[in-house]
Amino acid sequence: MKAALFAALIACTPVTATALSCMPHSVEAAFLEAQAAEARFVIVRGRLSFNARRLPKVDLNNQHATPKMTWIKAKLTGKSLSYSGFSTPYSKPVTLAVACFGPWCANVKEGSDVLAFVELGVDGGIVATNPCGG
């Protein structure tokens, strides 16, 4: 009885999360998310250019100060998907929306090749990412 009570107390003790657990992200999952959304998207394979100094920084001593979302002006250059494949030239300014989940932030590299689902908004395209790759 004492062991069961002790186990129950331990289970109820709050602890800090030590790792982020993400479901594997795939092109199929991204497509299904985009298809289910009310927003419209264009799929682009290209290169993302932005000021990497604007990416969120995590202060491990003050993790609550980490912004949940950081918006960065960027440019996406490449080819968008059409009926004939990735054949339509695409070179437009976009907003990079970088999400953080607690102390974990999306890992985006300036100048890297990307496959992006660009959300078409009133104020231009948005490329969203998070620590799980979504």
C-alpha positions, 0 to 999 in steps of 0.5 A: 500500500505504501509503495502504491501511494509513493508511486502515485505521489511521484507520478503527480509531482511536476517535472520539467520536460527534457525533450521535445517529442515530435511525430515524423513530418513528411511531404504527405502530412504537409499536403494533407494539412494544406488540403484540410486548411481553408487557406490556399497554398502554392508548393515551391521547391527553391532557396530561402534567403533571409537575415539569419540574425533575426531567428529567435534565440533561446536563453536557457536561463530564461526560457519563458522569454522565448517568443512563440512566433518570430516573423522574418521577411524573406525571399523564396526563389525557385520553381512552383508546382504545376501540372507539368511538375516543378516548372513555373518560375517563382521568385517572391518576397515571403514572410518566414513564420518561425515557431518555438515550442518552449525552448525548442525553435524551428531550425531554418538555415539561410540559403538552404534548399526547401520544399515549402507550402507557401500560404497565400495571404492578403499581405503576401506568402507565408512560409511557416515552420516549427521545431517539429518541421511542420 
